[in-house]
Amino acid sequence: MNVGFIGLGKMGLPMAANLLAAGHRLTVYNRTKSRANELVARGAKTADAPEECCGDSSVVVTMLSDDHALEELLFSNNKFVDGLSPKTVHLSMSTISAALSEKLAQVHSKAGQIYVAAPVFGRPEAAVSRKLLIVAAGPKDGIERCSPLFETLARKTFVVGPTAAHANLVKVASNFLLFSMIESLGEAVAFARKTGLDPNEFVKIITETVFDSGAYRVFGPMIAQAKYEPVAFPLSMVLKDLGLALLAAEHAAVPMPFANVIRDQLSTAIARGYQNLDETALARVAAENSGLTS
């Protein structure tokens, strides 16, 4: 399949590499052009502008950092939308607001194109190993067109219906739960350390009993060992994603008091200069607030 791919960050680059390895023909764009060198060496074409990824592509994937980046791509000069042929699929795999997703669905529908939202769950290592989880929503023909890409990128894809924004709502609600887990685990580990327990043994016990789940097994040892680097997902992006959940909750008139607690903890972390540390650094704030050194 001819695929355009825009956004070669920590997630986008390994995703694009896996599509290329699976035999798809890629045209890629990234603001920092050197990010594409590895892909070009393996046969991908590079574009000088985002709209050059449209051309004869059956699907154009965007994997950008936030709403602003995607809006700038689509609406700064309209060349992206104008460059897509009728029935071409714009597959947005970024974590963006439900409101923007609704807007994109309308814009593409008016232009005779198809919009599919398919945000991903997983850190960069999951992207490399093709073990992402995808939540997809959009018109049935668009989902079917994207299915070969999903099969290459993910170990499982959940389709949640024809309304694209529903995929984004699932993602931001799930992210809220993940951030809640990191915060509460950070507090529990701080409690364990302050009361003389071995934090590694504590995490081992909980991940083999009441919290025997993937997220706890990934984040638990990192928090117990005060490991905040290397950075897979920085706290600055956590604050952005939590803001998307709060925005959607406000729109739906859903109180989320614990989300506000986490936002305050994130603000504290960023005030202390931790914005570029991994999301696990939420636990650093909990430790420091308990009088621990990290």
TITORNU-980672 format. One record per residue (C-alpha): residue number from 1; residue in one letter; x, y, z. Coordinates in steps of 0.001 Angstrom, whole numbers, padded with zeros to 6 digits, always signed. Example, Ala and Ser with C-alpha at 12.3 -4.5 7.8 and 13.67 -1.06 7.14 Angstrom:
<recs>
{pos=1 code=A xx=+012300 yy=-004500 zz=+007800}
{pos=2 code=S xx=+013670 yy=-001060 zz=+007140}
</recs>
This chain:
<recs>
{pos=1 code=M xx=+000000 yy=+000000 zz=+000000}
{pos=2 code=N xx=+001176 yy=+003552 zz=-000695}
{pos=3 code=V xx=+001364 yy=+005282 zz=+002679}
{pos=4 code=G xx=+002253 yy=+008823 zz=+003669}
{pos=5 code=F xx=+003676 yy=+009216 zz=+007173}
{pos=6 code=I xx=+004017 yy=+012571 zz=+008922}
{pos=7 code=G xx=+005803 yy=+012834 zz=+012261}
{pos=8 code=L xx=+008941 yy=+010834 zz=+013034}
{pos=9 code=G xx=+009287 yy=+011313 zz=+016775}
{pos=10 code=K xx=+010000 yy=+008659 zz=+019400}
{pos=11 code=M xx=+006837 yy=+006806 zz=+018430}
{pos=12 code=G xx=+006468 yy=+007747 zz=+014786}
{pos=13 code=L xx=+009923 yy=+006663 zz=+013633}
{pos=14 code=P xx=+009685 yy=+003014 zz=+014762}
{pos=15 code=M xx=+006093 yy=+002826 zz=+013545}
{pos=16 code=A xx=+007105 yy=+004056 zz=+010094}
{pos=17 code=A xx=+010065 yy=+001650 zz=+010083}
{pos=18 code=N xx=+007762 yy=-001289 zz=+010785}
{pos=19 code=L xx=+005387 yy=-000300 zz=+007981}
{pos=20 code=L xx=+008336 yy=-000090 zz=+005606}
{pos=21 code=A xx=+009631 yy=-003483 zz=+006741}
{pos=22 code=A xx=+006187 yy=-004966 zz=+006091}
{pos=23 code=G xx=+006414 yy=-003948 zz=+002436}
{pos=24 code=H xx=+004376 yy=-000756 zz=+002386}
{pos=25 code=R xx=+005672 yy=+002044 zz=+000159}
{pos=26 code=L xx=+006302 yy=+005086 zz=+002347}
{pos=27 code=T xx=+006649 yy=+008787 zz=+001701}
{pos=28 code=V xx=+007660 yy=+010435 zz=+004968}
{pos=29 code=Y xx=+007852 yy=+013966 zz=+006324}
{pos=30 code=N xx=+009391 yy=+015389 zz=+009469}
{pos=31 code=R xx=+010388 yy=+018962 zz=+010251}
{pos=32 code=T xx=+013876 yy=+017773 zz=+011186}
{pos=33 code=K xx=+014622 yy=+016070 zz=+007911}
{pos=34 code=S xx=+017547 yy=+014019 zz=+009224}
{pos=35 code=R xx=+015082 yy=+011951 zz=+011281}
{pos=36 code=A xx=+014102 yy=+010294 zz=+007989}
{pos=37 code=N xx=+017635 yy=+009237 zz=+007003}
{pos=38 code=E xx=+017298 yy=+005689 zz=+008313}
{pos=39 code=L xx=+014007 yy=+005193 zz=+006474}
{pos=40 code=V xx=+015311 yy=+006679 zz=+003234}
{pos=41 code=A xx=+018284 yy=+004300 zz=+003375}
{pos=42 code=R xx=+015774 yy=+001448 zz=+003513}
{pos=43 code=G xx=+013737 yy=+002654 zz=+000542}
{pos=44 code=A xx=+011336 yy=+005316 zz=+001784}
{pos=45 code=K xx=+010849 yy=+008568 zz=-000086}
{pos=46 code=T xx=+011224 yy=+011831 zz=+001790}
{pos=47 code=A xx=+008958 yy=+014843 zz=+001328}
{pos=48 code=D xx=+009953 yy=+018498 zz=+001573}
{pos=49 code=A xx=+006459 yy=+019501 zz=+002701}
{pos=50 code=P xx=+003600 yy=+017601 zz=+004395}
{pos=51 code=E xx=+001317 yy=+017839 zz=+001381}
{pos=52 code=E xx=+003889 yy=+015900 zz=-000669}
{pos=53 code=C xx=+002958 yy=+012846 zz=+001412}
{pos=54 code=C xx=-000565 yy=+012953 zz=-000020}
{pos=55 code=G xx=-000154 yy=+012394 zz=-003757}
{pos=56 code=D xx=-000985 yy=+008789 zz=-004584}
{pos=57 code=S xx=-001137 yy=+007619 zz=-000965}
{pos=58 code=S xx=-004071 yy=+005433 zz=-000026}
{pos=59 code=V xx=-003589 yy=+006320 zz=+003651}
{pos=60 code=V xx=-001745 yy=+009253 zz=+005212}
{pos=61 code=V xx=-000729 yy=+008716 zz=+008836}
{pos=62 code=T xx=-000148 yy=+011639 zz=+011179}
{pos=63 code=M xx=+001743 yy=+011037 zz=+014426}
{pos=64 code=L xx=+002236 yy=+014506 zz=+015876}
{pos=65 code=S xx=+002691 yy=+015821 zz=+019394}
{pos=66 code=D xx=-000509 yy=+017742 zz=+020063}
{pos=67 code=D xx=-003551 yy=+019603 zz=+018752}
{pos=68 code=H xx=-001516 yy=+022651 zz=+017782}
{pos=69 code=A xx=+000884 yy=+020670 zz=+015595}
{pos=70 code=L xx=-001949 yy=+018888 zz=+013803}
{pos=71 code=E xx=-004020 yy=+022046 zz=+013318}
{pos=72 code=E xx=-000999 yy=+023845 zz=+011916}
{pos=73 code=L xx=-000454 yy=+020991 zz=+009469}
{pos=74 code=L xx=-004039 yy=+020956 zz=+008255}
{pos=75 code=F xx=-005178 yy=+024535 zz=+008448}
{pos=76 code=S xx=-002161 yy=+026837 zz=+008100}
{pos=77 code=N xx=-002479 yy=+026846 zz=+004310}
{pos=78 code=N xx=-005022 yy=+024074 zz=+003539}
{pos=79 code=K xx=-002501 yy=+022364 zz=+001241}
{pos=80 code=F xx=-002718 yy=+019096 zz=+003185}
{pos=81 code=V xx=-006471 yy=+018671 zz=+002801}
{pos=82 code=D xx=-006384 yy=+019939 zz=-000783}
{pos=83 code=G xx=-003586 yy=+017480 zz=-001577}
{pos=84 code=L xx=-005573 yy=+014415 zz=-000510}
{pos=85 code=S xx=-007509 yy=+012650 zz=-003238}
{pos=86 code=P xx=-011168 yy=+011775 zz=-002704}
{pos=87 code=K xx=-011579 yy=+008632 zz=-000575}
{pos=88 code=T xx=-008024 yy=+008926 zz=+000768}
{pos=89 code=V xx=-007838 yy=+008094 zz=+004478}
{pos=90 code=H xx=-006273 yy=+010481 zz=+006951}
{pos=91 code=L xx=-005277 yy=+008189 zz=+009824}
{pos=92 code=S xx=-004556 yy=+010251 zz=+012932}
{pos=93 code=M xx=-002661 yy=+008172 zz=+015498}
{pos=94 code=S xx=-001770 yy=+011045 zz=+017820}
{pos=95 code=T xx=-003314 yy=+011724 zz=+021219}
{pos=96 code=I xx=-005459 yy=+014755 zz=+020446}
{pos=97 code=S xx=-008652 yy=+016281 zz=+021787}
{pos=98 code=A xx=-012035 yy=+014829 zz=+020924}
{pos=99 code=A xx=-013075 yy=+018302 zz=+019774}
{pos=100 code=L xx=-010305 yy=+018458 zz=+017170}
{pos=101 code=S xx=-011089 yy=+014910 zz=+016073}
{pos=102 code=E xx=-014711 yy=+015918 zz=+015458}
{pos=103 code=K xx=-013541 yy=+018925 zz=+013455}
{pos=104 code=L xx=-011214 yy=+016804 zz=+011321}
{pos=105 code=A xx=-013975 yy=+014301 zz=+010591}
{pos=106 code=Q xx=-016175 yy=+017141 zz=+009331}
{pos=107 code=V xx=-013423 yy=+018757 zz=+007241}
{pos=108 code=H xx=-012443 yy=+015507 zz=+005532}
{pos=109 code=S xx=-016041 yy=+014429 zz=+004968}
{pos=110 code=K xx=-016789 yy=+017750 zz=+003279}
{pos=111 code=A xx=-013756 yy=+017194 zz=+001005}
{pos=112 code=G xx=-014885 yy=+013664 zz=+000114}
{pos=113 code=Q xx=-012107 yy=+012098 zz=+002164}
{pos=114 code=I xx=-012134 yy=+009670 zz=+005110}
{pos=115 code=Y xx=-010931 yy=+010389 zz=+008616}
{pos=116 code=V xx=-010009 yy=+007642 zz=+011076}
{pos=117 code=A xx=-008787 yy=+008249 zz=+014617}
{pos=118 code=A xx=-006544 yy=+005511 zz=+016006}
{pos=119 code=P xx=-004504 yy=+006634 zz=+019012}
{pos=120 code=V xx=-002042 yy=+004123 zz=+020393}
{pos=121 code=F xx=-001177 yy=+002720 zz=+023805}
{pos=122 code=G xx=+002429 yy=+001839 zz=+024496}
{pos=123 code=R xx=+005862 yy=+003305 zz=+025039}
{pos=124 code=P xx=+008540 yy=+003531 zz=+022292}
{pos=125 code=E xx=+009813 yy=+000017 zz=+022984}
{pos=126 code=A xx=+006317 yy=-001318 zz=+022231}
{pos=127 code=A xx=+006328 yy=+000618 zz=+018961}
{pos=128 code=V xx=+009667 yy=-000963 zz=+018023}
{pos=129 code=S xx=+008485 yy=-004494 zz=+018819}
{pos=130 code=R xx=+005088 yy=-004044 zz=+017107}
{pos=131 code=K xx=+003247 yy=-004562 zz=+020377}
{pos=132 code=L xx=+001210 yy=-001380 zz=+020516}
{pos=133 code=L xx=-002473 yy=-001405 zz=+021352}
{pos=134 code=I xx=-004701 yy=+000640 zz=+019059}
{pos=135 code=V xx=-008152 yy=+002095 zz=+019642}
{pos=136 code=A xx=-009716 yy=+002968 zz=+016284}
{pos=137 code=A xx=-012920 yy=+004673 zz=+015221}
{pos=138 code=G xx=-014272 yy=+006022 zz=+011960}
{pos=139 code=P xx=-016208 yy=+004983 zz=+008856}
{pos=140 code=K xx=-016195 yy=+001243 zz=+008212}
{pos=141 code=D xx=-014464 yy=+001522 zz=+004834}
{pos=142 code=G xx=-011741 yy=+003651 zz=+006404}
{pos=143 code=I xx=-011168 yy=+001142 zz=+009194}
{pos=144 code=E xx=-010950 yy=-001674 zz=+006642}
{pos=145 code=R xx=-008434 yy=+000289 zz=+004566}
{pos=146 code=C xx=-006248 yy=+000826 zz=+007632}
{pos=147 code=S xx=-006481 yy=-002746 zz=+008931}
{pos=148 code=P xx=-003245 yy=-003951 zz=+007261}
{pos=149 code=L xx=-001416 yy=-001080 zz=+008945}
{pos=150 code=F xx=-002945 yy=-001907 zz=+012319}
{pos=151 code=E xx=-001923 yy=-005550 zz=+011916}
{pos=152 code=T xx=+001666 yy=-004468 zz=+011324}
{pos=153 code=L xx=+001879 yy=-001990 zz=+014182}
{pos=154 code=A xx=-000095 yy=-003547 zz=+017015}
{pos=155 code=R xx=-000712 yy=-006756 zz=+018905}
{pos=156 code=K xx=-004393 yy=-005838 zz=+019153}
{pos=157 code=T xx=-006782 yy=-003253 zz=+017745}
{pos=158 code=F xx=-010070 yy=-002253 zz=+019344}
{pos=159 code=V xx=-012671 yy=-000704 zz=+017014}
{pos=160 code=V xx=-015138 yy=+001447 zz=+018943}
{pos=161 code=G xx=-017525 yy=+002495 zz=+016185}
{pos=162 code=P xx=-018010 yy=+005004 zz=+013369}
{pos=163 code=T xx=-017562 yy=+008202 zz=+015407}
{pos=164 code=A xx=-013867 yy=+009036 zz=+015219}
{pos=165 code=A xx=-013800 yy=+011151 zz=+018380}
{pos=166 code=H xx=-014842 yy=+008145 zz=+020475}
{pos=167 code=A xx=-011372 yy=+006658 zz=+020003}
{pos=168 code=N xx=-009842 yy=+009845 zz=+021377}
{pos=169 code=L xx=-012188 yy=+009810 zz=+024364}
{pos=170 code=V xx=-011171 yy=+006233 zz=+025165}
{pos=171 code=K xx=-007515 yy=+007264 zz=+024957}
{pos=172 code=V xx=-007703 yy=+010324 zz=+027210}
{pos=173 code=A xx=-009833 yy=+008506 zz=+029802}
{pos=174 code=S xx=-007365 yy=+005613 zz=+029800}
{pos=175 code=N xx=-004436 yy=+007993 zz=+030122}
{pos=176 code=F xx=-006106 yy=+009525 zz=+033180}
{pos=177 code=L xx=-006237 yy=+006050 zz=+034730}
{pos=178 code=L xx=-002570 yy=+005450 zz=+033893}
{pos=179 code=F xx=-001467 yy=+008747 zz=+035423}
{pos=180 code=S xx=-003615 yy=+007983 zz=+038480}
{pos=181 code=M xx=-001814 yy=+004669 zz=+038835}
{pos=182 code=I xx=+001612 yy=+006321 zz=+038636}
{pos=183 code=E xx=+000639 yy=+008915 zz=+041246}
{pos=184 code=S xx=-000891 yy=+006419 zz=+043674}
{pos=185 code=L xx=+001979 yy=+003966 zz=+043188}
{pos=186 code=G xx=+004453 yy=+006775 zz=+043823}
{pos=187 code=E xx=+002688 yy=+007628 zz=+047078}
{pos=188 code=A xx=+002598 yy=+003962 zz=+048141}
{pos=189 code=V xx=+006301 yy=+003466 zz=+047386}
{pos=190 code=A xx=+007134 yy=+006653 zz=+049307}
{pos=191 code=F xx=+005140 yy=+005220 zz=+052225}
{pos=192 code=A xx=+007048 yy=+001936 zz=+051962}
{pos=193 code=R xx=+010428 yy=+003670 zz=+051921}
{pos=194 code=K xx=+009599 yy=+006073 zz=+054746}
{pos=195 code=T xx=+008414 yy=+003247 zz=+057003}
{pos=196 code=G xx=+011501 yy=+001129 zz=+056414}
{pos=197 code=L xx=+010172 yy=-001341 zz=+053862}
{pos=198 code=D xx=+012227 yy=-002458 zz=+050871}
{pos=199 code=P xx=+010527 yy=-000684 zz=+047925}
{pos=200 code=N xx=+011620 yy=-003345 zz=+045438}
{pos=201 code=E xx=+010204 yy=-006127 zz=+047593}
{pos=202 code=F xx=+007006 yy=-004128 zz=+048096}
{pos=203 code=V xx=+006540 yy=-003724 zz=+044340}
{pos=204 code=K xx=+007325 yy=-007403 zz=+043767}
{pos=205 code=I xx=+004602 yy=-008390 zz=+046234}
{pos=206 code=I xx=+001887 yy=-006138 zz=+044822}
{pos=207 code=T xx=+002654 yy=-007040 zz=+041193}
{pos=208 code=E xx=+002373 yy=-010744 zz=+041998}
{pos=209 code=T xx=-000864 yy=-010379 zz=+043981}
{pos=210 code=V xx=-003547 yy=-007675 zz=+043835}
{pos=211 code=F xx=-001928 yy=-005612 zz=+041056}
{pos=212 code=D xx=-000710 yy=-008338 zz=+038705}
{pos=213 code=S xx=-001026 yy=-006263 zz=+035539}
{pos=214 code=G xx=+001197 yy=-004993 zz=+032766}
{pos=215 code=A xx=+001193 yy=-001336 zz=+033788}
{pos=216 code=Y xx=+002174 yy=-002072 zz=+037380}
{pos=217 code=R xx=+004869 yy=-004501 zz=+036235}
{pos=218 code=V xx=+006344 yy=-001869 zz=+033908}
{pos=219 code=F xx=+006141 yy=+001191 zz=+036143}
{pos=220 code=G xx=+006480 yy=-000428 zz=+039574}
{pos=221 code=P xx=+010191 yy=-001346 zz=+039396}
{pos=222 code=M xx=+011026 yy=+002010 zz=+037782}
{pos=223 code=I xx=+009374 yy=+003890 zz=+040638}
{pos=224 code=A xx=+010877 yy=+001623 zz=+043311}
{pos=225 code=Q xx=+014340 yy=+002302 zz=+041863}
{pos=226 code=A xx=+013663 yy=+006049 zz=+041415}
{pos=227 code=K xx=+014355 yy=+005606 zz=+037709}
{pos=228 code=Y xx=+013164 yy=+008686 zz=+035819}
{pos=229 code=E xx=+015355 yy=+008319 zz=+032731}
{pos=230 code=P xx=+015634 yy=+007396 zz=+029891}
{pos=231 code=V xx=+012591 yy=+009409 zz=+028969}
{pos=232 code=A xx=+009883 yy=+007641 zz=+027004}
{pos=233 code=F xx=+007099 yy=+010115 zz=+027768}
{pos=234 code=P xx=+008018 yy=+013399 zz=+029492}
{pos=235 code=L xx=+005990 yy=+015045 zz=+032235}
{pos=236 code=S xx=+005281 yy=+018012 zz=+029949}
{pos=237 code=M xx=+003325 yy=+015650 zz=+027671}
{pos=238 code=V xx=+001581 yy=+014045 zz=+030649}
{pos=239 code=L xx=+000268 yy=+017487 zz=+031595}
{pos=240 code=K xx=-000940 yy=+017986 zz=+028025}
{pos=241 code=D xx=-002754 yy=+014647 zz=+027928}
{pos=242 code=L xx=-004312 yy=+015113 zz=+031360}
{pos=243 code=G xx=-005536 yy=+018496 zz=+030170}
{pos=244 code=L xx=-007336 yy=+016771 zz=+027285}
{pos=245 code=A xx=-009149 yy=+014511 zz=+029752}
{pos=246 code=L xx=-010159 yy=+017452 zz=+031938}
{pos=247 code=L xx=-011349 yy=+019404 zz=+028896}
{pos=248 code=A xx=-013527 yy=+016517 zz=+027726}
{pos=249 code=A xx=-014821 yy=+015971 zz=+031260}
{pos=250 code=E xx=-015768 yy=+019628 zz=+031590}
{pos=251 code=H xx=-017600 yy=+019476 zz=+028266}
{pos=252 code=A xx=-019531 yy=+016410 zz=+029480}
{pos=253 code=A xx=-020131 yy=+017880 zz=+032971}
{pos=254 code=V xx=-018226 yy=+015037 zz=+034654}
{pos=255 code=P xx=-016406 yy=+015925 zz=+037906}
{pos=256 code=M xx=-012880 yy=+014449 zz=+038061}
{pos=257 code=P xx=-011446 yy=+015539 zz=+041416}
{pos=258 code=F xx=-008479 yy=+013167 zz=+041362}
{pos=259 code=A xx=-007480 yy=+014434 zz=+037917}
{pos=260 code=N xx=-007113 yy=+017871 zz=+039485}
{pos=261 code=V xx=-004928 yy=+016410 zz=+042244}
{pos=262 code=I xx=-002660 yy=+014891 zz=+039603}
{pos=263 code=R xx=-002575 yy=+018169 zz=+037691}
{pos=264 code=D xx=-001386 yy=+019933 zz=+040852}
{pos=265 code=Q xx=+001327 yy=+017302 zz=+041324}
{pos=266 code=L xx=+002397 yy=+017766 zz=+037712}
{pos=267 code=S xx=+002541 yy=+021533 zz=+038175}
{pos=268 code=T xx=+004731 yy=+020990 zz=+041245}
{pos=269 code=A xx=+007015 yy=+018674 zz=+039276}
{pos=270 code=I xx=+007365 yy=+021159 zz=+036449}
{pos=271 code=A xx=+007996 yy=+024019 zz=+038908}
{pos=272 code=R xx=+010882 yy=+021924 zz=+040249}
{pos=273 code=G xx=+012323 yy=+021567 zz=+036756}
{pos=274 code=Y xx=+011253 yy=+017995 zz=+036049}
{pos=275 code=Q xx=+009274 yy=+018651 zz=+032860}
{pos=276 code=N xx=+011741 yy=+016708 zz=+030715}
{pos=277 code=L xx=+011904 yy=+013668 zz=+032999}
{pos=278 code=D xx=+009869 yy=+010539 zz=+032333}
{pos=279 code=E xx=+006264 yy=+010272 zz=+033500}
{pos=280 code=T xx=+007526 yy=+008130 zz=+036385}
{pos=281 code=A xx=+008897 yy=+011366 zz=+037898}
{pos=282 code=L xx=+005420 yy=+011994 zz=+039292}
{pos=283 code=A xx=+006633 yy=+009569 zz=+041952}
{pos=284 code=R xx=+009652 yy=+011792 zz=+042620}
{pos=285 code=V xx=+007330 yy=+014544 zz=+043822}
{pos=286 code=A xx=+005574 yy=+012096 zz=+046145}
{pos=287 code=A xx=+008949 yy=+010998 zz=+047532}
{pos=288 code=E xx=+010224 yy=+014539 zz=+048021}
{pos=289 code=N xx=+006984 yy=+015620 zz=+049674}
{pos=290 code=S xx=+007593 yy=+012794 zz=+052153}
{pos=291 code=G xx=+011038 yy=+014117 zz=+052999}
{pos=292 code=L xx=+012886 yy=+011537 zz=+050908}
{pos=293 code=T xx=+015788 yy=+012524 zz=+048690}
{pos=294 code=S xx=+014268 yy=+011312 zz=+045402}
</recs>
